[in-house]
Amino acid sequence: MGRTFVCSLVLLCFLIPLTVADWNILNQKTHNGLKISLKNYCESWRMNVELHNIRDFQVVPEECTEYITKYVKSTQYKVDSERTTEECLVYLSTSCNLKKDGKDAWIFDIDDTLLSTIPFYKNNLGKKINVTALEEWMSKGKAPALDYSLRFFNEIKSRGIQIILISGRREHLRSATIDNLVNVGYHGWTGLILRDPTNELVSVAEYKSQVRKYLTSKGYRIWGVLGDQFSSIAGNTGGIRAFKLPNPMYYVA
Ligand SMILES: *[C@@H]1O[C@H](CO)[C@@H](O)[C@H](O)[C@H]1NC(C)=O
């Protein structure tokens, strides 16, 4: 019994480092022979997602889920995001000649732009997303605010710019979404546009592009878009300046 235990312990001591070091043993070099760590590998994966070189990924690669979870909970993620909203302000102050006639507008995404879905995704990275579970989580209205976005939202409002929220969330989540937004401090938007059955057939990029076109036809001057997905800013943007927040957790086409 004692001996078996010691043997198991010894075996474990050998096995654990092997599992942890698994990645390094198999892939310690890039195709060009550069020696890299798992952190190097995952950081370059994350960077290339943000550069939009890696597209249409279904899940975060298994070997990088720990790294990505750490990143989205880190100060670096907050600093990266805050830099984005600061650049929005620089742009507003230097390049936007606001008319202040009630037609100046700014568009925001909701998830991982105004509200954080990290509490949901941190346990689901690397898995194919279960939409039912995600919508169940959203319907509870417990998503926290991203505080830099909240500050920017309030700054936009104080400058008399109309705020339009365009989200890939579906209509049945409307009241939960409004409650969630208001509870964490967002209020005073002009429009909240969600997906309904008539526009669920087109891609998110096409849907958002159609909404922008509609808003322009109503006389809005859209100065900018703040989102976390490229699909929020794809298609015919008509020269609208778009700012992208970091989001290495999921990809919406
Ligand atoms: C998806 O989530 C729902 C709700 O939590 C659950 O009932 C269902 O079993 C899940 N489906 C899969 C395939 O995991």
The ligand as a Gaussian input file, in Angstrom:
#p B3LYP/6-31G(d) Opt

LIG

0 1
 C      -26.665000      24.636000     -23.473000
 O      -27.097000      25.336000     -22.331000
 C      -28.392000      24.966000     -21.880000
 C      -28.781000      25.928000     -20.787000
 O      -27.794000      26.087000     -19.802000
 C      -28.361000      23.519000     -21.445000
 O      -29.643000      23.126000     -20.982000
 C      -27.919000      22.652000     -22.603000
 O      -27.784000      21.322000     -22.192000
 C      -26.597000      23.142000     -23.185000
 N      -26.302000      22.427000     -24.412000
 C      -25.148000      21.834000     -24.625000
 C      -25.004000      21.158000     -25.964000
 O      -24.244000      21.823000     -23.818000

